[in-house]
């Protein structure tokens, strides 16, 4: 299940929620009970089990 990060505009707390993609844009309440929150843009790092180097273009 995807994880979404939020920040509370009232108290400044940041928190995460795990919810379905269908619920991604639903309002979130901060742990302190404030309803004025904003969803943060999250970055995802993907790594593979490759050879460790990028393929080189032919010369």
NORQUI-V541192 format. One record per run of one state. SS is the DSSP state (helix for helix, strand for strand, loop for the rest). FROM is the first residue (numbers start at 1). LEN is the number of residues. If there is no record, write none. Layout:
((SS:FROM:LEN) (SS:FROM:LEN))
This chain:
((loop:1:2) (strand:3:6) (loop:9:5) (strand:14:5) (loop:19:2) (helix:21:3) (loop:24:13) (strand:37:3) (loop:40:20))
